[in-house]
Amino acid sequence: MGKNTRYISQVITQRIRNKNFLIYTSKPSPLHRVTKQNYMVKNNNTREQIELILHICRSILLVTPIAIIIGLLVALFLWMLDYATELRWNNNWLIYLLPLSGIVITMLYQSYGKGTEAGNNLIINEIHESTENGVPLRMTPIIIFTTVFTHLFGGSAGREGTAVQIGGSIASYFSRIIRLSKSDNSVLLMAGIAAGFGAVFGTPIAGAVFALEVLSIGRIKYDALLPCLFAAIVADFVCTACGITHTDYYINYHQSVSWLKPSVDFVLVSKVTLSGIAFGLVAMLFVKTSDMIKETSSKFIKLKWIVPIVGGGLVLVISYLLGTTDYLGLGVKTQNGSGVSIVSAFNKGGVEAFSWFWKLLLTAITLSMGFKGGEVTPLFFIGATLGNTLAVLLGCPIDLMAGLGFIAVFAAATNTPLASIILGVELFGGEYILFYAISCVVAYYFSGSKGIYHSQRVEVSKSLKMNKSE
């Protein structure tokens, strides 16, 4: 009896230790190991799911307030921009004050905007390497005012840069208040970029992907995907709820066959490919022209406040020689509906052969010589008008080529082909996604190694030969 009692006690003790009621010996069996492993895997999976839910909740709580604030500020900015444009249209004499407005902008940045002059590049740098000071909150009011000021007096500029800087400065300020870690600070800044971009163009998905893709050439940071997408959606919703509407663009060309079928129109695909090369080269021309003007002006003009006077004067002289003010301001529409604009580029006869070049030149002068605003909407203008011109030369559908140029020049100049493809889907519909992909990817590869954002890091070179040598 004594031996049996000790044996039973050992079995019970071992079973309790192993938490496995299928084991009847003190020596662990293979069945015990498998059961314990399954238990651990199940436990780990449950823990991961809980951690994921907590991470999602935390991301939403962090992102929601800044997305709402960014959406409201972008709505205010767009309202002010529309008002300034209408005021200039109704008082054409305001454009002659452009050189003087440049002095005001320069003085404002020298007095109140120190540390914010780098704009979008400052935000990208801060994401790569967080600093104690972060992105100054004063960037928001000063960039809103100076951008509206630039448009009021006829500077050729855009609005994306302002929206991104609003998003970055608000996100950075919020991050400093709650003392986030460097990694969380970077993610929140990316969410700020997504919110600003998504709200200003009404394209939240493209805004989210843009924020992930714009930081580095050839690599995307997926760790911020959820916060960026949520921030862009919320900011766009808030901006729209404030009564802001976005311009509708239409491509009426319809493919007679699906691109998945063997009967695909290879002639049109070939023409789109050739056009993609042209879009990439023109994007590179814009970047190099902007850099050249900035370097030349800083080299030969020593006093900073003289630079915008010369730049504003050049814009006025070129516009006078062209006999039109269509290339001033945002360029989405014109005052009376006639003339050259992004909207007119989708119609036959809506642009002149070199409309793209004049917008490129005036925008490069404006933004490189002391005035403020974004580059993206002018890039849309350049691409759409170039697409119209190429459509006439190659015998392609004009509205389709205008839409492809619209997104492809942007893709090439910002090195964000995926965001640009999605932008095309959100703006024009998904029917033409094959053409979006071809034009954006080809333009991306032919645009050179530098884009409009000099703080972008090259993670994967566009040159396959260079990547192999690395």
C-alpha positions as CSV (number, residue, x, y, z in Angstrom):
1,M,0.0,0.0,0.0
2,G,2.8,2.4,0.9
3,K,4.5,2.0,-2.5
4,N,1.2,2.5,-4.4
5,T,0.4,5.6,-2.3
6,R,3.7,7.1,-3.2
7,Y,3.3,6.3,-6.9
8,I,-0.2,7.9,-7.0
9,S,1.2,11.0,-5.2
10,Q,4.0,11.3,-7.8
11,V,1.6,11.0,-10.7
12,I,-0.8,13.6,-9.3
13,T,2.0,16.0,-8.5
14,Q,3.5,15.6,-12.0
15,R,0.1,16.2,-13.6
16,I,-0.4,19.4,-11.7
17,R,3.0,20.7,-12.6
18,N,2.5,19.9,-16.3
19,K,-1.1,21.1,-16.3
20,N,-1.8,18.2,-18.6
21,F,-4.2,15.5,-17.5
22,L,-3.1,13.1,-20.3
23,I,0.2,12.3,-18.6
24,Y,0.5,9.5,-16.1
25,T,4.2,9.1,-15.6
26,S,6.7,11.4,-14.0
27,K,8.7,11.4,-17.2
28,P,7.5,14.0,-19.8
29,S,6.3,12.3,-23.0
30,P,6.3,13.7,-26.5
31,L,2.6,14.2,-26.2
32,H,3.3,16.5,-23.2
33,R,5.7,18.6,-25.2
34,V,3.3,19.0,-28.2
35,T,0.5,20.0,-25.9
36,K,2.6,22.5,-24.0
37,Q,3.8,24.0,-27.2
38,N,0.3,24.4,-28.6
39,Y,-0.7,26.0,-25.3
40,M,2.1,28.5,-25.5
41,V,1.4,29.3,-29.2
42,K,-2.3,29.9,-28.4
43,N,-1.3,32.1,-25.4
44,N,1.1,34.1,-27.6
45,N,-1.5,34.6,-30.3
46,T,-4.0,35.9,-27.8
47,R,-1.5,38.3,-26.3
48,E,-0.6,39.6,-29.7
49,Q,-4.2,40.2,-30.6
50,I,-4.7,42.1,-27.3
51,E,-1.6,44.2,-27.9
52,L,-2.8,44.9,-31.5
53,I,-6.2,46.1,-30.2
54,L,-4.5,48.3,-27.6
55,H,-2.1,49.7,-30.3
56,I,-5.0,50.5,-32.6
57,C,-7.0,52.2,-29.8
58,R,-3.9,54.2,-28.8
59,S,-3.2,55.3,-32.4
60,I,-6.8,56.5,-32.8
61,L,-6.8,58.4,-29.6
62,L,-3.5,60.1,-30.5
63,V,-4.4,60.9,-34.1
64,T,-8.0,62.0,-33.8
65,P,-7.5,65.4,-32.1
66,I,-4.7,66.5,-34.4
67,A,-6.6,65.3,-37.5
68,I,-9.7,67.4,-36.4
69,I,-7.6,70.5,-35.8
70,I,-5.7,70.0,-39.1
71,G,-9.0,69.5,-41.0
72,L,-10.3,72.8,-39.5
73,L,-7.2,74.7,-40.3
74,V,-7.0,73.4,-43.9
75,A,-10.6,74.4,-44.4
76,L,-9.8,77.9,-43.1
77,F,-6.8,78.1,-45.4
78,L,-8.7,77.0,-48.5
79,W,-11.5,79.5,-47.7
80,M,-8.9,82.3,-47.4
81,L,-7.2,81.2,-50.6
82,D,-10.5,81.2,-52.6
83,Y,-11.3,84.7,-51.2
84,A,-7.8,86.0,-52.1
85,T,-8.1,84.6,-55.6
86,E,-11.5,86.2,-56.1
87,L,-10.3,89.5,-54.8
88,R,-7.3,89.4,-57.2
89,W,-9.6,88.5,-60.1
90,N,-11.8,91.5,-59.3
91,N,-8.9,93.9,-58.8
92,N,-6.3,93.1,-61.4
93,W,-4.1,96.0,-60.3
94,L,-3.1,93.9,-57.2
95,I,-0.6,91.9,-59.3
96,Y,1.6,95.0,-59.7
97,L,2.2,94.9,-55.9
98,L,3.7,91.4,-56.2
99,P,7.3,92.6,-55.7
100,L,6.3,94.6,-52.6
101,S,4.4,91.6,-51.2
102,G,7.6,89.6,-51.5
103,I,9.4,92.1,-49.2
104,V,6.7,91.7,-46.6
105,I,7.0,87.9,-46.8
106,T,10.8,88.0,-46.4
107,M,10.6,90.4,-43.5
108,L,8.0,88.2,-41.7
109,Y,10.2,85.2,-42.0
110,Q,13.3,87.1,-40.8
111,S,11.4,88.4,-37.8
112,Y,9.0,85.6,-36.8
113,G,9.7,82.6,-39.0
114,K,13.3,81.7,-38.1
115,G,13.7,77.9,-38.0
116,T,10.7,77.4,-40.3
117,E,12.2,78.5,-43.7
118,A,12.9,74.9,-44.8
119,G,9.2,74.1,-44.9
120,N,8.4,70.6,-45.9
121,N,12.0,69.6,-45.8
122,L,12.1,70.5,-42.1
123,I,9.3,68.1,-41.4
124,I,10.8,65.3,-43.4
125,N,14.1,65.8,-41.6
126,E,12.3,65.8,-38.2
127,I,10.7,62.5,-39.1
128,H,14.1,61.0,-39.9
129,E,15.9,62.4,-36.9
130,S,13.7,63.8,-34.1
131,T,15.2,66.8,-32.3
132,E,14.3,68.5,-29.0
133,N,12.9,71.6,-30.7
134,G,10.8,69.7,-33.2
135,V,8.7,71.6,-35.8
136,P,7.8,75.1,-34.4
137,L,4.1,75.7,-34.0
138,R,4.5,79.2,-35.4
139,M,5.0,77.5,-38.8
140,T,1.2,77.2,-39.1
141,P,0.1,80.8,-39.0
142,I,3.1,82.2,-40.9
143,I,2.8,79.7,-43.8
144,I,-1.0,80.3,-44.1
145,F,-0.6,84.1,-44.2
146,T,2.4,84.1,-46.6
147,T,0.8,81.6,-49.0
148,V,-2.5,83.6,-49.1
149,F,-0.4,86.8,-49.5
150,T,1.5,85.2,-52.5
151,H,-1.8,84.2,-54.2
152,L,-3.5,87.6,-53.5
153,F,-0.8,89.4,-55.5
154,G,-0.5,86.8,-58.3
155,G,2.4,84.6,-57.4
156,S,2.4,81.3,-59.2
157,A,2.3,78.7,-56.4
158,G,0.3,75.9,-55.0
159,R,-1.3,74.9,-51.7
160,E,0.0,71.4,-50.8
161,G,3.1,72.7,-49.1
162,T,1.0,74.9,-46.8
163,A,-1.3,72.0,-45.8
164,V,1.6,69.7,-45.1
165,Q,3.3,72.3,-43.0
166,I,0.1,72.9,-41.1
167,G,-0.1,69.1,-40.4
168,G,3.5,68.8,-39.4
169,S,3.6,71.7,-37.1
170,I,0.4,70.8,-35.3
171,A,1.4,67.1,-34.9
172,S,4.9,68.2,-33.6
173,Y,3.4,70.5,-31.0
174,F,0.9,67.9,-29.8
175,S,3.8,65.4,-29.6
176,R,5.9,67.7,-27.4
177,I,2.9,68.4,-25.1
178,I,2.4,64.7,-24.3
179,R,6.1,63.9,-24.5
180,L,6.0,61.1,-27.1
181,S,9.1,59.0,-27.8
182,K,11.1,59.6,-30.9
183,S,9.5,56.7,-32.8
184,D,6.0,57.8,-31.8
185,N,6.8,61.4,-32.7
186,S,7.9,60.3,-36.2
187,V,4.7,58.4,-36.7
188,L,2.6,61.4,-35.5
189,L,4.4,63.7,-37.9
190,M,3.7,61.3,-40.8
191,A,0.0,61.3,-39.8
192,G,0.1,65.1,-39.8
193,I,1.4,65.1,-43.4
194,A,-1.3,62.6,-44.4
195,A,-4.0,64.7,-42.8
196,G,-2.9,67.9,-44.5
197,F,-2.5,66.3,-48.0
198,G,-5.7,64.3,-47.8
199,A,-7.8,67.3,-46.6
200,V,-6.4,69.9,-49.1
201,F,-7.1,67.7,-52.2
202,G,-9.9,65.6,-50.9
203,T,-7.9,62.4,-51.5
204,P,-7.4,60.7,-48.1
205,I,-6.0,57.4,-49.4
206,A,-3.5,59.1,-51.6
207,G,-2.7,61.4,-48.7
208,A,-1.9,58.4,-46.4
209,V,0.3,56.6,-49.0
210,F,2.0,59.9,-49.8
211,A,3.0,60.4,-46.2
212,L,4.5,56.9,-46.1
213,E,6.3,57.1,-49.5
214,V,7.6,60.7,-49.5
215,L,10.2,60.2,-46.8
216,S,12.6,57.9,-48.7
217,I,13.1,57.0,-52.4
218,G,12.6,53.3,-52.9
219,R,11.2,52.3,-49.5
220,I,7.9,52.8,-47.6
221,K,7.4,52.9,-43.8
222,Y,4.4,50.7,-43.2
223,D,4.6,51.1,-39.4
224,A,2.6,54.3,-39.7
225,L,0.0,53.0,-42.2
226,L,-2.9,52.9,-39.7
227,P,-2.4,56.3,-38.1
228,C,-1.8,58.0,-41.5
229,L,-4.9,56.5,-43.1
230,F,-7.1,57.3,-40.1
231,A,-5.7,60.9,-39.9
232,A,-6.3,61.5,-43.6
233,I,-9.8,60.3,-43.5
234,V,-10.8,62.3,-40.4
235,A,-9.1,65.5,-41.7
236,D,-10.8,65.2,-45.1
237,F,-14.2,64.5,-43.4
238,V,-13.8,67.6,-41.1
239,C,-12.7,69.8,-44.0
240,T,-15.6,68.7,-46.2
241,A,-18.0,69.2,-43.3
242,C,-16.9,72.8,-43.1
243,G,-18.3,73.3,-46.6
244,I,-15.1,73.0,-48.6
245,T,-15.6,71.5,-52.1
246,H,-13.0,70.2,-54.4
247,T,-12.8,70.5,-58.2
248,D,-14.2,67.6,-60.1
249,Y,-12.1,66.3,-63.1
250,Y,-13.5,63.9,-65.7
251,I,-12.0,61.6,-68.2
252,N,-14.7,60.7,-70.8
253,Y,-12.6,58.4,-72.8
254,H,-13.7,54.7,-72.4
255,Q,-11.6,51.7,-73.3
256,S,-13.3,49.5,-75.8
257,V,-11.6,46.4,-74.3
258,S,-10.3,45.4,-70.9
259,W,-6.6,45.6,-70.4
260,L,-6.7,42.0,-69.1
261,K,-7.7,40.7,-72.5
262,P,-5.2,39.8,-75.3
263,S,-6.8,42.5,-77.5
264,V,-5.4,45.3,-75.5
265,D,-4.6,48.5,-77.5
266,F,-0.8,48.2,-77.6
267,V,-0.5,51.2,-79.7
268,L,-2.1,53.4,-77.0
269,V,0.0,51.7,-74.4
270,S,3.2,52.5,-76.4
271,K,2.1,56.2,-76.7
272,V,1.4,56.3,-72.9
273,T,4.9,54.9,-72.3
274,L,6.5,57.5,-74.5
275,S,4.5,60.2,-72.7
276,G,5.7,58.9,-69.4
277,I,9.2,59.5,-70.4
278,A,8.3,63.1,-71.4
279,F,6.5,63.6,-68.0
280,G,9.6,62.4,-66.1
281,L,12.0,64.7,-68.1
282,V,9.8,67.7,-67.6
283,A,9.6,67.0,-63.8
284,M,13.4,66.9,-63.7
285,L,13.5,70.2,-65.7
286,F,11.3,71.8,-63.0
287,V,13.5,70.6,-60.2
288,K,16.7,71.7,-61.9
289,T,15.3,75.0,-63.0
290,S,14.1,75.8,-59.4
291,D,17.5,74.9,-58.0
292,M,19.3,76.9,-60.6
293,I,17.2,80.0,-60.0
294,K,17.6,79.7,-56.2
295,E,21.4,79.3,-56.4
296,T,21.8,82.1,-59.0
297,S,19.8,84.6,-57.1
298,S,21.5,83.9,-53.8
299,K,24.9,84.1,-55.5
300,F,24.4,87.4,-57.2
301,I,21.9,89.2,-54.9
302,K,23.4,89.6,-51.5
303,L,20.4,91.4,-49.8
304,K,17.6,89.0,-49.1
305,W,14.8,91.5,-49.5
306,I,15.9,92.4,-53.0
307,V,15.4,88.8,-54.2
308,P,11.6,88.8,-54.1
309,I,11.6,92.2,-55.8
310,V,13.5,90.8,-58.7
311,G,11.5,87.6,-58.7
312,G,8.1,89.4,-58.6
313,G,9.3,91.7,-61.4
314,L,10.3,88.8,-63.6
315,V,6.9,87.2,-63.1
316,L,5.1,90.4,-64.1
317,V,7.3,91.0,-67.1
318,I,6.9,87.5,-68.5
319,S,3.2,87.6,-67.9
320,Y,3.0,90.9,-69.8
321,L,5.0,89.6,-72.7
322,L,2.7,86.6,-72.9
323,G,-0.3,88.8,-72.8
324,T,-2.1,86.8,-70.2
325,T,-2.4,86.3,-66.4
326,D,-3.6,82.7,-66.8
327,Y,-0.2,81.4,-65.4
328,L,-0.5,83.4,-62.2
329,G,-2.0,82.1,-59.0
330,L,-3.2,78.5,-58.5
331,G,-4.3,77.8,-62.1
332,V,-7.1,75.4,-61.3
333,K,-9.6,77.6,-63.0
334,T,-9.7,81.0,-64.7
335,Q,-11.9,84.0,-63.8
336,N,-14.3,83.8,-66.7
337,G,-13.9,80.1,-67.6
338,S,-11.9,80.8,-70.7
339,G,-8.1,80.7,-71.0
340,V,-5.6,78.2,-69.9
341,S,-6.1,76.2,-66.6
342,I,-6.0,72.7,-65.3
343,V,-9.7,72.3,-66.0
344,S,-9.3,73.6,-69.6
345,A,-6.4,71.1,-70.2
346,F,-9.0,68.3,-70.3
347,N,-10.7,69.8,-73.4
348,K,-9.6,70.0,-77.0
349,G,-8.0,73.4,-77.7
350,G,-7.9,74.2,-74.0
351,V,-4.2,75.0,-73.9
352,E,-1.4,76.3,-76.0
353,A,1.6,74.2,-77.1
354,F,3.9,75.7,-74.5
355,S,1.5,76.4,-71.7
356,W,3.3,73.8,-69.5
357,F,6.6,75.5,-70.0
358,W,5.4,79.0,-69.0
359,K,3.7,77.6,-65.8
360,L,6.9,75.7,-65.0
361,L,9.1,78.9,-65.4
362,L,6.8,81.2,-63.4
363,T,6.4,78.7,-60.6
364,A,10.1,78.1,-60.4
365,I,10.7,81.8,-60.2
366,T,8.0,82.4,-57.6
367,L,8.9,79.7,-55.2
368,S,12.7,80.0,-55.6
369,M,12.8,83.8,-55.0
370,G,11.1,84.4,-51.7
371,F,7.4,83.6,-52.2
372,K,5.5,80.8,-50.4
373,G,3.1,78.1,-51.4
374,G,3.3,74.5,-52.6
375,E,4.6,73.0,-55.8
376,V,2.0,70.2,-56.3
377,T,-0.9,72.1,-57.8
378,P,1.5,73.8,-60.3
379,L,2.8,70.4,-61.1
380,F,-0.7,69.3,-61.8
381,F,-1.1,72.2,-64.2
382,I,2.2,71.5,-65.9
383,G,1.4,67.8,-66.3
384,A,-2.2,68.3,-67.5
385,T,-1.2,70.9,-70.1
386,L,1.8,68.9,-71.3
387,G,-0.5,65.9,-71.6
388,N,-2.9,67.9,-73.7
389,T,0.0,68.9,-76.0
390,L,1.3,65.4,-76.3
391,A,-2.2,64.1,-77.0
392,V,-2.4,66.3,-80.1
393,L,1.0,65.3,-81.3
394,L,0.5,61.6,-80.8
395,G,-3.2,61.3,-81.7
396,C,-4.3,60.2,-78.2
397,P,-7.5,61.0,-76.3
398,I,-6.9,64.5,-74.9
399,D,-8.8,64.0,-71.6
400,L,-7.0,60.8,-70.8
401,M,-3.5,62.2,-71.5
402,A,-4.3,65.3,-69.5
403,G,-5.2,63.1,-66.6
404,L,-2.1,61.0,-67.0
405,G,0.1,64.1,-67.1
406,F,-1.7,65.5,-64.1
407,I,-0.5,62.6,-61.8
408,A,2.7,61.5,-63.6
409,V,4.6,64.8,-63.4
410,F,3.6,64.9,-59.7
411,A,4.8,61.3,-59.3
412,A,8.1,62.1,-60.9
413,A,8.8,65.4,-59.1
414,T,8.0,64.0,-55.6
415,N,9.3,60.4,-56.2
416,T,5.9,59.0,-55.0
417,P,4.6,56.8,-57.9
418,L,2.3,54.6,-55.7
419,A,0.6,57.6,-54.1
420,S,0.2,59.1,-57.6
421,I,-1.5,56.0,-59.0
422,I,-4.0,56.0,-56.1
423,L,-4.5,59.8,-56.6
424,G,-5.5,59.0,-60.1
425,V,-8.1,56.5,-58.9
426,E,-9.5,58.9,-56.4
427,L,-9.7,61.8,-58.9
428,F,-10.6,60.1,-62.2
429,G,-11.9,56.6,-61.3
430,G,-10.2,53.2,-61.5
431,E,-11.0,52.3,-65.1
432,Y,-7.7,53.7,-66.3
433,I,-5.4,52.3,-63.7
434,L,-3.2,50.4,-66.2
435,F,-2.4,53.8,-67.8
436,Y,-1.9,55.4,-64.4
437,A,0.6,52.8,-63.5
438,I,2.6,52.9,-66.8
439,S,2.8,56.7,-66.9
440,C,3.7,57.2,-63.2
441,V,6.3,54.5,-63.0
442,V,8.0,55.4,-66.3
443,A,8.0,59.1,-65.3
444,Y,9.4,58.2,-61.9
445,Y,12.4,56.4,-63.4
446,F,13.1,59.1,-65.9
447,S,13.0,62.1,-63.5
448,G,16.5,61.8,-62.1
449,S,17.7,61.2,-58.6
450,K,16.4,64.4,-57.0
451,G,12.9,65.6,-56.4
452,I,11.4,68.8,-55.1
453,Y,12.0,67.5,-51.5
454,H,15.7,67.6,-50.9
455,S,15.4,65.9,-47.5
456,Q,14.2,62.7,-49.1
457,R,16.7,59.8,-48.4
458,V,17.7,57.5,-51.2
459,E,17.1,54.0,-49.8
460,V,17.0,52.2,-53.1
461,S,18.5,53.9,-56.1
462,K,16.6,54.1,-59.4
463,S,19.7,52.8,-61.1
464,L,19.8,49.0,-61.0
465,K,23.6,49.1,-61.7
466,M,24.2,51.3,-58.6
467,N,22.1,48.9,-56.4
468,K,24.1,45.9,-57.6
469,S,27.4,47.7,-56.8
470,E,26.1,48.5,-53.3
